[in-house]
Amino acid sequence: MLVGLGNPGSQYEKNRHNIGFMAVDEIVRRHRFSAWRKKFDGLICDTAIGDTKIYALKPQTFMNLSGNAVQALAAFYKIRPENIIVFYDELDLAPGKLRVKLGGGANGHNGLKSIDAHLGKNYWRVRMGIGRPEDKERVTGYVLGDFAKADTLWLDKLLPVIAEEFPLLLQKKDGMFMTNIARAMQPEKPKPQPQAAPETPPQDKTEEGKNG
């Protein structure tokens, strides 16, 4: 099961806090999942990649109750925590950076706190960096604010690459997944400019005349 964390409703659609929804939406489009349907306090859809049946979930309970939907779907389909992959925003990573790990702490993230309370901590976490404002008092407004126009430069590049490389996570090849993402996100090197041909020095007509 893959889970995108975010808040439901069009007013939150472009929030930094909703990058988990965005990543799962891109994976669902890329790998041709079924249509979304309402179930288990969330929106779910499914597909198969190879021999693996995959369920995608976007909880519709708001962030701090995300664990309700995750636990309900996992229990119904008997999906173990180590086969659950959660995509979410990470303040302590620079925008466009990404880290994957099995288990770990919630680091203040309310969505993870809720999932931890229902499932424990032994699930996969895909931390997607959104950066952190310098003023701690601005954190809530920052995560619940929309991505800036400048963010589209890396966001529009990151999400399709996550979707393309996603099958590596199913194979537990998290190291390769992170390497491929990092490589794809590197800024393009400027193309070398063609060098002009060296100029031929003009001949001295006077000296040529004397020798003749």
Secondary structure, 3 states (H helix, E strand, C coil): CEEECCCCCHHHCCEHHHHHHHHHHHHHHHCCCCCCEEECCEEEEEEEECCEEEEEEEECCCHHHHHHHHHHHHHHCCCCHHHCEEEEEECCCCCCCEEEEECCCCCCCHHHHHHHHHHCCCCEEEEEECCCCCCHHHHHHHHCCECCHHHHHHHHHHHHHHHHHCHHHHCCCHHHHHHHHHHHHCCCCCCCCCCCCCCCCCCCHHHHHHHC
